[in-house]
Amino acid sequence: MATYSKPTLLGKAALDSISLTRVPSKMLLQIANIANPTRFPAKRAKRHSLVGRILFDCLAQKLFIIPILISVIANGCRMTEKTEKQTTPRQTSAQTDDANTIHRRAIAIDMHADTPQRLLDEAVDLSQRLGDGHFDSVRAREGGLDAQFFSIWVEPQLFGGGGPSAMKRADDQIAAVRSLAERHPETWQFATTPADIRRIAAANKLAALTGLEGGYAIDEKIENVERYYNLGVRYMSPAWTDSLSWAGSSGDEVGKTRGLNDFGRAVVREMNRLGMMVDVSHVSDKTFWDIVATSSKPVIATHSGCRAIANVPRNLTDEMIQAIAKTGGVVNVIFYPEHLEPGWSEKKRKVDAEIAPEVQRASAAEQGDVAHKKIARDRVRREEFAKRLPAVRVSRLVDHIDHVVKLVGIDHVGIGSDFDGVQSTLSDLADVSQLPNLTKELLRRGYSESDVDKILGGNMLRVMEQVEALTH
């Protein structure tokens, strides 16, 4: 049975009280707006306050609105016949709205960018438009971004898998993100809660949040989990590409058989207690299943793809995606071609082998520290990948979003770009300024505005609220 919305019921009630006259076009637009607000939605405006005034005007002027109300009532019935169980994309009126407007009404949250390394190692000024990289404040504004989770990444090959060096590297990156907000309060505010994100977005500013990529900085000390929580970190993945004694990685041999040990399970329980989200991106399959079995809170993948489409170890199997959904969590789909395009990883390995001598020459020629030598190596990779590897478009990213939605529904998918952490990006989503192209493709495929809102950030706001509410 159809369920009538509040505006539709008010329209039906008015039918018996109205007689014939002519309706001004402006009045018709107002009535249609109230009866079908998804046609003309607003990010934070209250619409129904106009209902009483408009209907009073209609009655007083004896306006002829019967055909109009019949039309909007019928449309309202069709909209409200959709049930909460519906999860597959469908054609909606939102597609006729301007995609850019729909995009900017959403609260857009990117769950992963590696920009803190640039702040630290290159001293880039994010308040200016940068000539390289994928992210700065100017392009974030152009792309309609509202909140960025900055990755606090300790590369174990350079800074160790624990100890003072790893902790210092993490602490310095957190300080760099905090400094960004302190030096540019007109643009940025540091955030730790979903309420912070909503407040900062409402003020037309950018929210800066942090997450640990790999648990190297906690130095195998349980008390350091709370230490980083108190510094503002709101998610952590146990491992990056190097396995730890307490958690396996998807990026090395030992990780293939290593899951969580007793300390690793204690880390997950401590994260649950504090309200720090558990990220499964980069972990081994065994570690994934140990996390799901241990966590009492929603589990997330901050930047991963679907293994059913691109068969790489970093991606999630269908069973993993379903397990994340059962926890109430979210799969945030990565933008990196290697994890999106079938066969791209094999092509990349071939190119890596061919350019290895050039990469090493660039590293040797760099006179700076280990971080700057890495920058030199990555510069060569970025240039050569652009020349030698096939372009991948945003449509492939949406293929992965489609796959998650078909498996577990619209409430369990989000986005995690990995900007500034990869040497190749999508041809039509090359940096944060092109984020609206994702929304355009989603709308083209029939996703509604409500769906887009959830994908861009609404689902992660829900998870953050749930993790926060269930703490301690």
Disulfide bonds with the S-S distance in Angstrom:
none
